[in-house]
Amino acid sequence: MIRPRGPLNVIVVEDEALLAMDIEAMVEDCGHRVIAEAASSYEVDALPATLTPHLAFVDMHLAQGTSGLDACATIRRRWEAAVIVFVTANPAKVPADFAGAHGIIPKPFTRNGLMSAMRYIEEGVCDPPPTAPTPASFLASPAFAALWGE
């Protein structure tokens, strides 16, 4: 999961177009790039295998009656090294094992909250473990917290 410092490639999986645009702007304001967006798990399935995502923000309830859990499984299968973070208004719906995802950013979130979580995740991906304290806006999965020594 360690990668050189520099912009992270991000996939945004969110069915609310305005929220997806907000997340994209925040990702770019942090110096990273959104390489793909999807509104359903079907759209995640259709993404080119040639993408190289480092991070995916995934909503739990997606378009066409699909689930973020399905999108997470596809991302894990296709891009094993990608860090997956659920962005959801109902963190209780995320299974105890986080379905293999690395964390949660609860909705509603603030701009500062998402950007703090992005910086923390970047530090953990590029120079683990992060030395900064875990931001209040990020709930690490038990496996990820153990990996980073939290």
Backbone as JSON, one array per atom type, in Angstrom:
{
  "sequence": "MIRPRGPLNVIVVEDEALLAMDIEAMVEDCGHRVIAEAASSYEVDALPATLTPHLAFVDMHLAQGTSGLDACATIRRRWEAAVIVFVTANPAKVPADFAGAHGIIPKPFTRNGLMSAMRYIEEGVCDPPPTAPTPASFLASPAFAALWGE",
  "N": [[0.81, -1.19, 0.0], [2.17, 1.15, 0.26], [3.16, 4.07, -1.38], [4.88, 6.38, -3.54], [5.22, 9.84, -2.51], [2.98, 12.32, -3.7], [0.41, 13.33, -6.04], [-2.64, 11.65, -5.35], [-4.58, 9.21, -7.07], [-8.0, 9.25, -7.44], [-11.16, 7.69, -7.08], [-14.53, 8.54, -7.22], [-17.46, 7.44, -5.9], [-20.59, 8.09, -5.97], [-24.0, 8.87, -5.87], [-25.37, 11.26, -5.76], [-25.25, 14.01, -7.62], [-24.43, 16.72, -7.08], [-23.11, 16.47, -4.63], [-21.09, 14.7, -5.38], [-19.66, 16.37, -7.11], [-18.81, 18.3, -5.26], [-17.14, 16.74, -3.6], [-15.21, 16.01, -5.49], [-14.09, 18.55, -6.04], [-12.96, 19.13, -3.53], [-11.09, 17.06, -3.3], [-9.37, 17.75, -5.38], [-8.57, 20.26, -4.44], [-6.95, 19.44, -2.4], [-4.77, 18.68, -3.76], [-4.86, 16.36, -5.23], [-6.13, 14.02, -7.73], [-9.19, 13.34, -9.4], [-9.93, 10.46, -11.01], [-12.0, 9.01, -11.96], [-15.58, 8.8, -11.88], [-18.53, 7.41, -10.49], [-21.95, 6.45, -10.3], [-23.32, 4.25, -9.53], [-23.04, 0.76, -8.63], [-22.95, -0.67, -10.95], [-21.82, 1.13, -12.74], [-19.3, 1.32, -11.62], [-18.4, -1.27, -12.16], [-18.14, -0.98, -14.91], [-15.96, 0.65, -15.26], [-12.74, 1.33, -16.69], [-10.26, -1.22, -16.59], [-7.7, -0.39, -16.67], [-7.34, 1.8, -15.08], [-5.69, 3.38, -12.31], [-6.34, 3.57, -9.36], [-5.68, 5.05, -6.18], [-7.19, 5.62, -4.07], [-10.59, 5.39, -3.07], [-13.64, 6.96, -2.67], [-16.65, 5.98, -1.4], [-20.1, 5.94, -1.49], [-22.75, 4.56, 0.48], [-25.42, 4.03, -0.32], [-26.46, 3.74, -3.5], [-27.14, 4.71, -6.94], [-29.68, 3.21, -9.05], [-30.57, 1.26, -7.32], [-28.38, 0.02, -6.24], [-25.58, -0.98, -4.14], [-23.08, 0.41, -1.97], [-21.52, -1.52, -0.81], [-21.33, -3.52, -2.75], [-19.99, -2.07, -4.73], [-17.62, -1.59, -3.36], [-16.62, -4.22, -3.13], [-16.09, -4.77, -5.82], [-14.12, -2.86, -6.4], [-12.1, -3.68, -4.62], [-11.52, -6.16, -5.71], [-10.65, -5.54, -8.32], [-8.73, -3.5, -8.07], [-6.58, -3.99, -5.99], [-4.8, -2.58, -4.29], [-6.0, -0.19, -3.7], [-7.17, 2.23, -1.4], [-10.14, 2.19, 0.37], [-12.81, 4.2, 1.27], [-15.76, 4.56, 2.95], [-18.37, 6.85, 2.48], [-20.87, 7.98, 4.22], [-24.19, 8.54, 5.48], [-25.13, 6.89, 7.35], [-23.33, 5.25, 9.28], [-23.71, 2.95, 10.8], [-24.72, 1.04, 9.11], [-22.6, -0.07, 7.86], [-20.8, -3.06, 7.71], [-19.31, -4.82, 10.54], [-16.72, -5.63, 9.9], [-16.1, -3.8, 8.04], [-16.39, -4.5, 5.44], [-14.04, -4.92, 4.13], [-13.21, -2.4, 3.53], [-11.38, 0.61, 4.35], [-12.09, 2.66, 6.02], [-14.43, 5.15, 7.31], [-16.1, 8.1, 6.43], [-18.3, 9.98, 7.99], [-21.45, 11.28, 6.89], [-23.4, 14.19, 7.56], [-20.54, 15.87, 6.3], [-17.91, 18.25, 6.81], [-16.18, 20.61, 4.75], [-13.59, 21.05, 5.74], [-13.39, 18.79, 7.36], [-13.46, 16.6, 5.5], [-11.19, 17.21, 4.02], [-9.2, 17.08, 5.99], [-9.32, 14.37, 6.61], [-8.5, 13.38, 4.12], [-5.81, 14.27, 4.02], [-4.76, 12.83, 6.16], [-5.19, 10.18, 5.29], [-3.61, 10.23, 2.99], [-1.06, 10.54, 4.14], [-0.9, 8.09, 5.49], [-0.96, 6.31, 3.35], [1.24, 7.02, 1.8], [3.39, 7.28, 3.55], [3.44, 5.36, 5.78], [3.26, 4.51, 9.31], [0.64, 7.01, 9.71], [1.65, 10.07, 11.23], [0.21, 12.1, 12.21], [-2.58, 12.86, 14.37], [-5.57, 10.86, 14.31], [-8.11, 12.28, 12.41], [-11.21, 13.67, 13.6], [-13.14, 13.39, 11.71], [-12.79, 10.98, 10.43], [-13.27, 7.55, 10.58], [-11.46, 4.86, 11.28], [-11.21, 1.54, 9.99], [-11.22, -1.49, 11.96], [-9.12, -3.23, 11.11], [-7.49, -1.54, 9.57], [-6.81, 0.4, 11.45], [-5.3, -1.18, 13.18], [-3.2, -1.86, 11.48], [-2.02, 0.63, 11.15], [-1.27, 1.09, 13.68], [-2.97, 2.29, 15.58]],
  "CA": [[0.0, 0.0, 0.0], [3.04, 2.32, 0.27], [3.42, 4.64, -2.71], [5.62, 7.63, -3.41], [4.44, 11.07, -2.31], [2.5, 12.94, -4.93], [-1.05, 13.28, -6.13], [-3.34, 10.37, -5.33], [-5.66, 9.02, -8.03], [-9.19, 9.01, -6.64], [-12.46, 7.37, -7.69], [-15.65, 8.99, -6.4], [-18.66, 6.65, -6.18], [-21.63, 8.87, -5.28], [-25.12, 9.05, -6.79], [-25.86, 12.64, -5.71], [-24.33, 14.72, -8.5], [-23.84, 17.9, -6.44], [-22.16, 16.0, -3.63], [-19.94, 14.16, -6.12], [-18.87, 17.52, -7.57], [-18.16, 18.88, -4.07], [-16.04, 15.85, -3.2], [-14.17, 16.16, -6.51], [-13.41, 19.83, -5.82], [-12.15, 19.01, -2.32], [-9.97, 16.18, -3.64], [-8.44, 18.55, -6.19], [-8.0, 21.3, -3.58], [-5.9, 18.79, -1.6], [-3.65, 18.38, -4.65], [-5.02, 15.03, -5.83], [-6.95, 14.06, -8.96], [-10.27, 12.36, -9.57], [-9.72, 9.79, -12.29], [-13.27, 8.43, -12.41], [-16.76, 8.94, -11.03], [-19.58, 6.43, -10.76], [-23.15, 6.68, -9.49], [-23.88, 2.95, -9.16], [-22.03, -0.31, -8.7], [-22.84, -1.03, -12.37], [-20.86, 2.05, -13.34], [-17.97, 0.9, -11.13], [-18.06, -2.46, -12.97], [-17.83, -0.57, -16.28], [-14.74, 1.46, -15.32], [-11.64, 0.61, -17.35], [-9.32, -1.92, -15.71], [-6.41, 0.29, -16.77], [-7.25, 2.86, -14.08], [-4.79, 3.07, -11.19], [-6.77, 4.35, -8.2], [-5.04, 4.87, -4.88], [-8.22, 5.89, -3.07], [-11.96, 5.47, -3.56], [-14.69, 7.38, -1.74], [-17.81, 5.2, -1.84], [-21.35, 6.1, -0.76], [-23.37, 3.26, 0.75], [-26.66, 3.88, -1.1], [-26.13, 4.23, -4.83], [-28.19, 4.73, -7.97], [-30.18, 1.96, -9.62], [-30.79, 0.31, -6.24], [-27.15, -0.71, -5.92], [-25.0, -0.75, -2.82], [-21.66, 0.69, -1.85], [-20.83, -2.77, -0.48], [-21.01, -4.16, -4.03], [-18.95, -1.25, -5.36], [-16.4, -1.86, -2.59], [-16.12, -5.55, -3.52], [-15.53, -4.66, -7.17], [-12.87, -2.09, -6.31], [-11.11, -4.54, -3.96], [-11.15, -7.23, -6.63], [-9.97, -5.03, -9.51], [-7.6, -2.64, -7.71], [-6.32, -4.46, -4.63], [-4.05, -1.63, -3.47], [-6.77, 1.04, -3.45], [-7.77, 2.47, -0.08], [-11.57, 2.46, 0.18], [-13.42, 4.89, 2.4], [-17.19, 4.78, 2.79], [-18.89, 8.17, 2.83], [-22.25, 7.57, 4.44], [-24.96, 9.17, 6.55], [-25.51, 5.86, 8.31], [-22.2, 4.35, 9.5], [-24.15, 1.69, 11.41], [-25.03, 0.1, 8.03], [-21.35, -0.68, 7.42], [-20.54, -4.25, 8.53], [-18.26, -4.69, 11.55], [-15.41, -5.8, 9.26], [-16.03, -2.72, 7.06], [-16.45, -5.13, 4.11], [-12.72, -4.77, 3.52], [-12.87, -0.98, 3.35], [-10.39, 1.08, 5.31], [-12.64, 3.62, 6.97], [-15.7, 5.82, 7.05], [-16.3, 9.53, 6.68], [-19.75, 10.13, 8.16], [-22.18, 12.45, 6.38], [-22.81, 15.25, 6.75], [-19.17, 16.22, 6.64], [-17.54, 19.61, 6.43], [-15.04, 20.7, 3.83], [-12.4, 20.86, 6.54], [-13.38, 17.4, 7.8], [-13.06, 15.72, 4.4], [-9.81, 17.52, 3.65], [-8.35, 16.54, 7.06], [-9.28, 12.93, 6.39], [-7.67, 13.16, 2.92], [-4.4, 14.44, 4.38], [-4.42, 11.7, 7.03], [-5.12, 8.99, 4.44], [-2.42, 10.39, 2.14], [0.1, 10.25, 4.97], [-0.89, 6.66, 5.74], [-0.7, 5.59, 2.11], [2.56, 7.36, 1.27], [4.44, 7.22, 4.56], [2.77, 4.79, 6.96], [1.91, 4.93, 9.69], [0.54, 8.46, 9.82], [2.08, 10.62, 12.52], [-0.84, 13.02, 12.66], [-3.68, 12.16, 15.04], [-6.72, 10.55, 13.46], [-9.1, 13.36, 12.48], [-12.55, 13.28, 14.07], [-13.97, 13.13, 10.53], [-12.43, 9.69, 9.83], [-13.36, 6.37, 11.45], [-10.67, 3.8, 10.66], [-11.66, 0.17, 10.22], [-10.35, -2.15, 12.94], [-7.92, -3.75, 10.45], [-6.66, -0.41, 9.16], [-6.3, 1.0, 12.68], [-4.24, -2.07, 13.65], [-2.08, -1.73, 10.54], [-1.39, 1.91, 11.38], [-0.88, 1.17, 15.07], [-3.82, 3.19, 16.36]],
  "C": [[0.86, 1.26, 0.0], [3.26, 2.78, -1.17], [4.16, 5.94, -2.52], [4.69, 8.82, -3.16], [4.07, 11.66, -3.66], [1.01, 12.8, -5.0], [-1.57, 11.85, -6.12], [-4.39, 10.36, -6.44], [-6.89, 8.55, -7.26], [-10.39, 8.67, -7.52], [-13.53, 7.85, -6.71], [-16.89, 8.2, -6.84], [-19.78, 7.25, -5.33], [-22.75, 9.14, -6.27], [-25.73, 10.45, -6.74], [-24.86, 13.52, -6.44], [-23.66, 15.93, -7.83], [-22.81, 17.5, -5.39], [-20.91, 15.43, -4.3], [-19.05, 15.29, -6.6], [-18.15, 18.19, -6.41], [-16.96, 18.04, -3.64], [-14.89, 15.99, -4.2], [-13.39, 17.46, -6.3], [-12.5, 19.76, -4.6], [-10.92, 18.14, -2.55], [-8.92, 16.99, -4.4], [-7.81, 19.67, -5.37], [-6.91, 20.74, -2.67], [-4.7, 18.39, -2.46], [-3.71, 17.02, -5.31], [-5.91, 15.14, -7.06], [-8.0, 12.97, -8.95], [-10.1, 11.77, -10.96], [-10.98, 9.13, -12.82], [-14.35, 8.73, -11.38], [-17.74, 7.86, -11.45], [-20.74, 6.72, -9.82], [-23.8, 5.38, -9.03], [-22.77, 1.91, -9.2], [-21.89, -0.81, -10.14], [-21.81, -0.15, -13.07], [-19.45, 1.76, -12.86], [-17.5, -0.3, -11.94], [-17.59, -2.06, -14.37], [-16.56, 0.28, -16.38], [-13.61, 0.66, -15.95], [-10.68, -0.02, -16.33], [-7.96, -1.24, -15.69], [-6.26, 1.45, -15.78], [-6.29, 2.41, -12.97], [-5.19, 3.9, -9.97], [-5.95, 4.01, -6.95], [-6.09, 4.94, -3.77], [-9.58, 5.92, -3.75], [-12.86, 5.92, -2.42], [-15.98, 6.77, -2.24], [-19.0, 5.45, -0.92], [-21.96, 4.71, -0.55], [-24.61, 3.01, -0.1], [-26.44, 4.55, -2.45], [-27.32, 4.15, -5.78], [-28.53, 3.31, -8.42], [-30.33, 0.86, -8.56], [-29.55, -0.48, -5.86], [-26.55, -0.23, -4.6], [-23.51, -0.42, -2.9], [-20.87, -0.55, -1.47], [-20.44, -3.52, -1.75], [-19.9, -3.4, -4.75], [-17.6, -1.49, -4.68], [-15.79, -3.2, -3.0], [-15.47, -5.51, -4.9], [-14.19, -3.94, -7.14], [-11.78, -2.96, -5.68], [-10.61, -5.62, -4.91], [-10.29, -6.69, -7.79], [-8.71, -4.23, -9.2], [-7.25, -2.89, -6.25], [-5.67, -3.42, -3.74], [-4.83, -0.37, -3.13], [-7.3, 1.08, -2.02], [-9.22, 2.86, -0.33], [-12.13, 3.07, 1.45], [-14.9, 5.09, 2.08], [-17.51, 6.2, 3.24], [-20.39, 7.97, 2.96], [-22.89, 8.32, 5.59], [-25.33, 8.16, 7.63], [-24.36, 4.87, 8.51], [-22.59, 3.01, 10.1], [-24.48, 0.63, 10.35], [-23.77, -0.58, 7.49], [-21.08, -1.89, 8.31], [-19.35, -4.04, 9.48], [-16.86, -4.83, 10.96], [-15.17, -4.76, 8.16], [-16.03, -3.24, 5.63], [-15.12, -4.98, 3.37], [-12.32, -3.33, 3.26], [-11.97, -0.54, 4.5], [-10.93, 2.06, 6.33], [-13.95, 4.2, 6.51], [-15.52, 7.31, 7.3], [-17.81, 9.71, 6.78], [-20.27, 11.41, 7.5], [-23.1, 12.94, 7.48], [-21.39, 15.52, 7.23], [-18.92, 17.66, 6.22], [-16.39, 19.53, 5.42], [-13.75, 20.41, 4.59], [-12.27, 19.4, 6.99], [-12.91, 16.45, 6.72], [-11.59, 15.96, 4.04], [-8.83, 17.02, 4.72], [-8.22, 15.03, 6.91], [-8.41, 12.59, 5.19], [-6.19, 13.25, 3.26], [-3.93, 13.26, 5.24], [-4.26, 10.42, 6.2], [-3.88, 9.06, 3.54], [-1.16, 10.04, 2.93], [0.21, 8.74, 5.22], [-0.57, 5.83, 4.52], [0.74, 5.79, 1.65], [3.69, 7.18, 2.28], [3.89, 6.63, 5.85], [3.76, 4.54, 8.11], [1.84, 6.45, 9.79], [1.0, 8.92, 11.2], [1.06, 11.6, 13.07], [-1.91, 12.23, 13.41], [-4.83, 11.92, 14.06], [-7.73, 11.69, 13.56], [-10.46, 12.83, 12.93], [-13.46, 12.91, 12.9], [-13.71, 11.77, 9.89], [-12.5, 8.59, 10.88], [-12.61, 5.24, 10.75], [-11.29, 2.45, 10.95], [-10.74, -0.46, 11.25], [-9.04, -2.66, 12.31], [-6.96, -2.63, 10.08], [-6.04, 0.25, 10.39], [-5.16, 0.14, 13.23], [-2.99, -1.95, 12.78], [-1.3, -0.44, 10.81], [-1.06, 2.12, 12.86], [-1.7, 2.12, 15.93], [-4.34, 2.5, 17.59]]
}
